[in-house]
Amino acid sequence: MERKLFTSLQGESSDQLNNSLSKQGFRRSQNVLYRPTCADCSACMSARIRVADFKPSKSQRRAINKNNYLKRAATSPWATEAQYELFRDYLETRHADGGMADMDVFEFAAMIEETPIRTRVIEYYITSRGGTPRELAATCLTDLLDDGLSMVYSFYKPDLVKDSLGTYVILDHIEIAREAGLPYVYLGYWVPGSPKMGYKARFSALEVYQGGQWVDMIDPDDFSAEAHPLESEPIAQQVAKIDLPDTHTVPRPSREPRSEY
């Protein structure tokens, strides 16, 4: 059974809690922070890029050159019809059997707008000859942390996959973080051996959260999705080891056996 540790984000301490737990492998979904904690599996590892040490590969430099005609725009977390249409096209083409495939427009709006922390929607537009935004090509829901940018969810025009647009969005976030003096870009979870997650391992200066600490990923084959039964700590012990910000209003994470987020 899939298990998660989770806690709610609410009140004045939301940003502090999100900052603290993101450094400990947690991810945000709307007003909830969660981290997988399965007894016999360690597949889901939070991944982040060290901005200062990142060096693009030849293929990543080609992705930059192919997509440098796009215009970036940062907006408040507000869902639009254009975003939802792009989101549906993306899911139906690339993730038709995924857990988000049945998400309707109201659930999409909740994903974008229900955030108690500092969040931006980063949009990428195909422009007209005069430089005016003409067509939405990609969107990324991005959280602003005290040590980086967290890419919560991104989607893009399926017919631009040949231009490595998804890779370009990550590369552009690395550049945004560099310009802002932020040391990390958080990519979400990486799963060893997963073809859909393999692209994350192609970025240099990548770290994954394993065994309570961030470790360098030198070779993806060094990591396994399986966990020895004796390596899994009891839930209470895992919760006790979580570092929380210095505030009396922060709820301590609890156990969640379901897989809704």
Secondary structure, DSSP 8 states (H G I E B T S, - for coil): ---EEEEE--STTHHHHHHHHHTTT-EEETTEEEEE--SSB---EEEEEEGGG----HHHHHHHHHHTT-EEEEE-S---HHHHHHHHHHHHHH-TTSTTTT--HHHHHHHHH--SS-EEEEEEEEE-TTS-EEEEEEEEEEEE-SSEEEEEEEEE-GGGGGGTHHHHHHHHHHHHHHHHT--EEEEEEE-TT-TTTGGGGGSSSEEEEETTEEEE-S-GGG--SB--GGGS--HHHHHHT----S-TT----EEE-S---
